[in-house]
Amino acid sequence: MMAKKQLKPKIALDLTLTDRLLEALAALFAILVVAVPIAYYGELPERIPRHFDIAGQVDSHGPKHFVLIVNR
């Protein structure tokens, strides 16, 4: 037997000007995080550093398409 669907209250919040500006900045930042690597993709070398050791030396390289993949 299916359980009754619980009704949860919906709260309508009025966004202030500051809230809207912060939302717009967050959306712009999210777009730039994707757009900038795509825009400069052709200028990247074929191999790019992807990991550095504690001394700051590169200890791993990867293909340039790795800049389009979000690191874990």
C-alpha positions in Angstrom: 0.0 0.0 0.0 1.3 3.4 -0.9 1.9 5.9 1.8 0.1 9.2 1.7 2.0 12.0 0.1 3.1 14.4 2.7 2.3 18.0 2.0 5.2 20.2 2.7 4.7 24.0 3.1 6.2 26.1 0.3 7.8 29.3 1.4 7.9 32.1 -1.0 10.8 34.4 -0.3 11.1 37.8 -1.7 14.6 38.4 -3.1 16.3 41.6 -2.2 18.5 43.5 -4.6 21.6 42.0 -2.9 20.2 38.5 -3.4 19.5 39.1 -7.1 23.0 40.6 -7.6 24.6 37.6 -5.8 22.5 35.2 -7.9 23.6 37.0 -11.1 27.3 36.9 -10.1 27.1 33.2 -9.3 25.5 32.5 -12.7 28.1 34.6 -14.5 30.9 32.8 -12.6 29.4 29.4 -13.6 29.3 30.5 -17.2 32.9 31.8 -17.1 34.2 28.6 -15.6 33.0 26.8 -18.7 33.5 29.6 -21.4 37.1 30.6 -20.6 38.7 27.2 -21.0 36.8 26.7 -24.3 37.8 30.1 -25.6 41.5 29.5 -24.9 41.5 25.8 -25.8 43.3 26.3 -29.1 46.2 28.2 -27.4 46.9 25.4 -24.9 49.9 23.1 -25.4 49.1 19.4 -26.2 50.4 18.4 -22.7 49.5 20.4 -19.6 50.6 19.9 -16.0 47.9 18.3 -13.9 49.6 17.6 -10.6 52.5 19.2 -8.7 54.5 17.7 -5.8 55.2 19.4 -2.5 58.2 21.2 -4.0 56.1 22.7 -6.8 57.6 20.4 -9.5 55.3 18.9 -12.1 54.9 15.2 -11.5 52.1 14.4 -13.8 51.0 15.6 -17.3 47.8 15.2 -19.2 46.3 16.0 -22.5 44.8 19.5 -23.0 41.2 18.2 -23.0 41.6 17.6 -19.2 41.0 21.4 -18.6 37.4 20.7 -19.7 37.0 18.0 -17.1 36.2 19.1 -13.5 38.8 17.6 -11.1 37.7 15.5 -8.2 
